[in-house]
Amino acid sequence: MTDLVDRSKPGRSVPGQPDMWAFVLFETLVFTAYFGFYLLYRGRSLQLFLHSQAQLDLRLGVFNTLVLLLSSWSMARCVQSSRAGGYGAALRDVRITAVFAAMFLSFKVFEWARLVRMGNGLDSNDFFTYYFFLTGIHFVHLLIGFVVLGIAVYQLRSPARRSQEVVETCATYWHTVDFLWVLIFALLYVVR
């Protein structure tokens, strides 16, 4: 009987390009340090952090978290559609992901403006320094995510350029940014 599996080519165990996974590891380490410093300062000034945290709108945080989780779902659908050869559906899902990202960013700007109107800024206290720093860095990562989504669209639009590996790499970046938000949300909005 003929062996139908080509054993000369090693199978990939993770989707996307290895460089993206190195980036994911680096980002995880950097954010772990940020979170560690946040928790250290929180432990030193618990009452200040709790008082400041009470000024956040938990409903906005939950809404934005749900929006980003939906964006991860639509990006996962993009990868599935692309794998199945459904490039039109994959393009639609990338666009849906971009709409969710734009919603998140819009509500984040609204939330920042609300906090500033209340007299809270980057230099108000340690909590708000970390709040604006962490959410600001995440905001920048999401802006970069629009470039990543553009790369996915560029790949999916032309049969000559299509690369499942690139689409999966884009999805890996997107899921990493969403995962980081879930951690930021938990630390800033939920942990009491």
Solvent accessible surface area in square Angstrom, and as a share of the most:
residue,aa,sasa,rsa
1,M,246,1.10
2,T,108,0.63
3,D,87,0.45
4,L,166,0.83
5,V,88,0.51
6,D,79,0.41
7,R,184,0.67
8,S,94,0.60
9,K,147,0.62
10,P,126,0.79
11,G,74,0.71
12,R,141,0.52
13,S,111,0.72
14,V,76,0.44
15,P,55,0.35
16,G,2,0.02
17,Q,63,0.28
18,P,103,0.65
19,D,117,0.61
20,M,32,0.14
21,W,91,0.32
22,A,63,0.49
23,F,69,0.29
24,V,23,0.13
25,L,110,0.55
26,F,121,0.50
27,E,13,0.06
28,T,54,0.31
29,L,109,0.54
30,V,39,0.23
31,F,3,0.01
32,T,80,0.47
33,A,49,0.38
34,Y,56,0.21
35,F,22,0.09
36,G,38,0.37
37,F,112,0.47
38,Y,0,0.00
39,L,84,0.42
40,L,84,0.42
41,Y,75,0.29
42,R,28,0.10
43,G,62,0.59
44,R,167,0.61
45,S,37,0.24
46,L,72,0.36
47,Q,135,0.60
48,L,67,0.33
49,F,2,0.01
50,L,48,0.24
51,H,125,0.56
52,S,0,0.00
53,Q,3,0.01
54,A,74,0.57
55,Q,42,0.19
56,L,16,0.08
57,D,22,0.11
58,L,83,0.41
59,R,189,0.69
60,L,18,0.09
61,G,1,0.01
62,V,63,0.36
63,F,75,0.31
64,N,0,0.00
65,T,13,0.08
66,L,98,0.49
67,V,4,0.03
68,L,1,0.00
69,L,84,0.42
70,L,82,0.41
71,S,0,0.00
72,S,19,0.12
73,W,139,0.49
74,S,1,0.00
75,M,0,0.00
76,A,39,0.30
77,R,85,0.31
78,C,0,0.00
79,V,14,0.08
80,Q,118,0.52
81,S,20,0.13
82,S,5,0.03
83,R,144,0.52
84,A,91,0.71
85,G,41,0.40
86,G,29,0.28
87,Y,63,0.24
88,G,55,0.53
89,A,32,0.25
90,A,0,0.00
91,L,24,0.12
92,R,107,0.39
93,D,2,0.01
94,V,2,0.01
95,R,116,0.42
96,I,60,0.30
97,T,0,0.00
98,A,27,0.21
99,V,90,0.51
100,F,34,0.14
101,A,0,0.00
102,A,45,0.35
103,M,65,0.29
104,F,1,0.00
105,L,16,0.08
106,S,68,0.44
107,F,71,0.30
108,K,1,0.00
109,V,75,0.43
110,F,106,0.44
111,E,0,0.00
112,W,50,0.18
113,A,41,0.32
114,R,59,0.22
115,L,0,0.00
116,V,88,0.50
117,R,171,0.62
118,M,93,0.41
119,G,60,0.58
120,N,13,0.07
121,G,18,0.18
122,L,103,0.51
123,D,134,0.70
124,S,51,0.33
125,N,38,0.19
126,D,55,0.28
127,F,0,0.00
128,F,0,0.00
129,T,53,0.31
130,Y,34,0.13
131,Y,0,0.00
132,F,29,0.12
133,F,78,0.32
134,L,0,0.00
135,T,2,0.01
136,G,20,0.19
137,I,38,0.19
138,H,1,0.01
139,F,34,0.14
140,V,79,0.45
141,H,23,0.10
142,L,0,0.00
143,L,84,0.42
144,I,83,0.42
145,G,0,0.00
146,F,69,0.29
147,V,97,0.56
148,V,15,0.09
149,L,6,0.03
150,G,37,0.36
151,I,74,0.38
152,A,0,0.00
153,V,29,0.17
154,Y,122,0.46
155,Q,24,0.11
156,L,1,0.01
157,R,147,0.54
158,S,22,0.14
159,P,106,0.66
160,A,101,0.78
161,R,87,0.32
162,R,80,0.29
163,S,35,0.23
164,Q,52,0.23
165,E,63,0.28
166,V,30,0.17
167,V,2,0.01
168,E,6,0.03
169,T,12,0.07
170,C,6,0.03
171,A,4,0.03
172,T,10,0.06
173,Y,6,0.02
174,W,0,0.00
175,H,64,0.29
176,T,14,0.08
177,V,1,0.01
178,D,4,0.02
179,F,110,0.46
180,L,4,0.02
181,W,1,0.00
182,V,54,0.31
183,L,63,0.31
184,I,0,0.00
185,F,25,0.10
186,A,36,0.28
187,L,20,0.10
188,L,0,0.00
189,Y,3,0.01
190,V,74,0.43
191,V,59,0.34
192,R,146,0.53
